[in-house]
Every structure is written in C-alpha cells, then in structure tokens.
Amino acid sequence: MATSCEVMITIHGTSSHIANIDNQMDANEIASQFLQQASLQQKNFIIRFGIIKGGTAPNIISNQTTLYGSIRALTIEHLEF
C-alpha cells in the first residue's frame, strides 16, 4: 500500500551583503542545488517541496533556508533511507 510523510529540511549558511560574497555560504544556493538532486524521481519513492522560505532582504545572502515538502513511497519500507 502506498504511503507518505511530510518533511522539513533547514539549510544553514552564512549571512552577509551580496557585495561580500567571498567565503560565504548562501543557504538559498545550497537549497537550489539540493532541490535539483532531490527532484530526480526514484524507483520506489518521490520527494517534492511545495514551500521554500529563505532570506531576509533582496541584497543579503541568506543564512537559512527551509524546505517543506512531502515524500510518497510505494511501501513504508521505502521511506526508511
């Protein structure tokens, strides 16, 4: 029987003005890279995110991004990874 669960992932980076990008970790950029990999459909489960929250201002590198989504699997065993 198919099953599903909700998931929340928080990514932490470092915050600074966008002009000071050297040695900074942009949480939004890391989240984008994660989403590209996570969106690849697997054989036994699928993971998708409907809400992405990150950043505090347009000119500030985000120090935290949170993804809210859902995992759907063919069986409960496929959720155990």
Secondary structure, DSSP 8 states (H G I E B T S, - for coil): --EEEEEEEEEE---EETT--TT---HHHHHHHHHHHHTS--SSEEEEEEEEEE-SSTTEE-SEEEEEEEEEESSGGGG--
